[in-house]
Every structure is written in structure tokens, then in C-alpha cells.
Amino acid sequence: MKTLAELQAIRDRMKSQMASRGTDADDIRIVVGMATCGIAAGARPVLNAIVEEVENRKLTNVKVTQTGCIGMCKLEPLVDVIMPGSEKVTYVHVTPEKARRIIASHVVNGNVVTEYTVDGEKA
Amino acid sequence: MEELALNILDIACNSVTAKASLIEIGITVDTKADRLCITISDNGKGMEGELLKKVADPFATTRTTRKVGMGIPLFKMAALSADGEFEIDSKLGVGTKTSASFKLSHIDRVPLGDLPSTMVTLIGAAQSADIVLRYRVDDREFVFDTREIKAVLDGVDINESEIIVWLKEMMKENIMMINGGLAI
């Protein structure tokens, strides 16, 4: 069983790491749409897969956040990736598998997965 | 929605939109009475009577109330199709309470689903709001309270990926133990 002592140990380790981290401006942001439309389309497992992948790869410069409905309900689940100094990239019809590939290719290596974007799906 | 946990996430997101600082989720399973009850209450801004009358009916929702949308009707439908009841109470400036009950063994009762995933997703959506989960099966209870977790974290962000992954595992273990082999 997990205990609060374990959580305390994680906290202490994170506190000592935080001192060596860069500023928020250097962070990569991943935003997942989480309104009724997104949730019904499968956004929750997508978000959870992203958080787990960020944790497994120890990507401390990545911030994962949520947003409401942005009016493209039929393309949900929607995921935005915002790299510092670059245009936002919006991925559509994202699944947990696609999300893991987006992290490996785009977030880690800087290569946009064009086939999962709105334009890529049309092509 | 394929899981009641998704309805819970959706309704609780309304509490975040209503600027609640505390969101309380209660899930009570009574196997003898064959009932499952779910309540989501918040101390957000609440709704005035006219809006409150309309929120459970998707076709009466006017465009100005559109951000309420389909979430509440979907939750209500899930309860009513499983021999259950649905109620939403709200007071301007006080908060909102949504309750749904279900016949546990009803063939059309949607499974509860992945509650830990809903909880960690909600923690991510909630920003500074605190969340309490009271999960009860007969006389066994698990209480999760982000205020307790934040006290332990002492300033470390609860939304750090490593913390979220740990919290999800912790809730999974506890809920499994409370269920005691029961599939809910």
C-alpha cells in the first residue's frame, strides 16, 4: 500500500530538483480540451497517457494543462503543443497511442507529426 | 458516456467554471439496498432559479446558457435509465449540488469506470480548488482530500506529473480495497 511517507520522499526529492530548473518561459506546454465534447470523445485517457509519458521520460520542462470547449467538437480529442518560440500545433482525434507518438516525435525531438494535425488528416 | 466516472468529471468541471474553491464528490454503494448514489457539490457561484430549471433539459437550454450544454442532461439520462433519480439544487452565491442515484444491478446502469483517472484529471482542471472524494461501499470508506495532500507537499505543485502518477496509483489501490472484489 502507498503511504504518505512515500509522498514526503517524492516531495523532498522534487524540492531539491526545483532549484536547478529553468524559468517557466522555457517550458513546453501541452493543452488538452476537457469539455463535455472532449470527455465523451476520450480526452481523459489521452490526458492521462500524456501525463504518464511526461513522467516516464522525466520531461521536467513540460507543463500539461486543460482547457474547455474551443468549438471544434467533432475533431475532439484535441491536443495543442506549444513549443517556446514556435507556432502552436493542434492535433485532432488524438488517442493515447497517438499522444505517446506526439511526445516522442514533437515534444522530445521537435518533429511535428503532420498526419495527426487538422491539415494532415485532410490530406 | 461509457463510464459514470466520465459524467462525474464533466459535472465537476462545471464546478471549476463556477469558481468553486471546494468540490466534494460522494459515491455511496449500498449492496443490500441495491443502490449507487453519486453527489457532486461545490461552493461556486451557483445558479439563479430560471437557469436551474433549464439546465437538465438540453432542448430548453438557450444560447446564453450554452456553456452548461449537454453534460447535465447526459448525467440525468444515465440515472433515469437505471431506475434512478436525478436532482440538481443550486443557490446563487452559495453553490450547487448535483445528485444521481442508480439501481446498482440494473442492466442499463453504466459502470462506474476509472475513478482515479477522473480524480487526477479533475485535480489538473481545478487549479487552486480543493477536491474531496468520499468513496463508500457498505461500511468500508476511503476519503481523499487534496487539502491533506497539499499539506504534505508543502509548496510542491500537486500537478507535477510524478505526483499525479503517484496519486492515481494510491487511489487505485484504495478503491480496489474498498470494493473488496466487487465490480462497480
Chai-1 contact restraints between the chains, C-beta under 6 A:
chainA,res_idxA,chainB,res_idxB,connection_type,confidence,min_distance_angstrom,max_distance_angstrom,comment,restraint_id
A,M1,B,E173,contact,1.0,0.0,6.0,A-B,restraint_1
A,K2,B,M170,contact,1.0,0.0,6.0,A-B,restraint_2
A,K2,B,E173,contact,1.0,0.0,6.0,A-B,restraint_3
A,L4,B,V152,contact,1.0,0.0,6.0,A-B,restraint_4
A,L7,B,V152,contact,1.0,0.0,6.0,A-B,restraint_5
A,Q8,B,V152,contact,1.0,0.0,6.0,A-B,restraint_6
A,R11,B,L153,contact,1.0,0.0,6.0,A-B,restraint_7
A,R11,B,V156,contact,1.0,0.0,6.0,A-B,restraint_8
A,M14,B,V156,contact,1.0,0.0,6.0,A-B,restraint_9
A,M34,B,A125,contact,1.0,0.0,6.0,A-B,restraint_10
A,T36,B,D10,contact,1.0,0.0,6.0,A-B,restraint_11
A,T36,B,G69,contact,1.0,0.0,6.0,A-B,restraint_12
A,T36,B,M70,contact,1.0,0.0,6.0,A-B,restraint_13
A,T36,B,G71,contact,1.0,0.0,6.0,A-B,restraint_14
A,I39,B,L6,contact,1.0,0.0,6.0,A-B,restraint_15
A,I39,B,L9,contact,1.0,0.0,6.0,A-B,restraint_16
A,I39,B,D10,contact,1.0,0.0,6.0,A-B,restraint_17
A,A40,B,M1,contact,1.0,0.0,6.0,A-B,restraint_18
A,R44,B,S117,contact,1.0,0.0,6.0,A-B,restraint_19
A,R44,B,T121,contact,1.0,0.0,6.0,A-B,restraint_20
A,L47,B,T121,contact,1.0,0.0,6.0,A-B,restraint_21
A,N48,B,S117,contact,1.0,0.0,6.0,A-B,restraint_22
A,V51,B,S161,contact,1.0,0.0,6.0,A-B,restraint_23
A,V51,B,I164,contact,1.0,0.0,6.0,A-B,restraint_24
A,E52,B,V165,contact,1.0,0.0,6.0,A-B,restraint_25
A,V54,B,S161,contact,1.0,0.0,6.0,A-B,restraint_26
A,E55,B,S161,contact,1.0,0.0,6.0,A-B,restraint_27
A,E55,B,E162,contact,1.0,0.0,6.0,A-B,restraint_28
A,E55,B,V165,contact,1.0,0.0,6.0,A-B,restraint_29
A,Q66,B,G124,contact,1.0,0.0,6.0,A-B,restraint_30
A,Q66,B,A125,contact,1.0,0.0,6.0,A-B,restraint_31
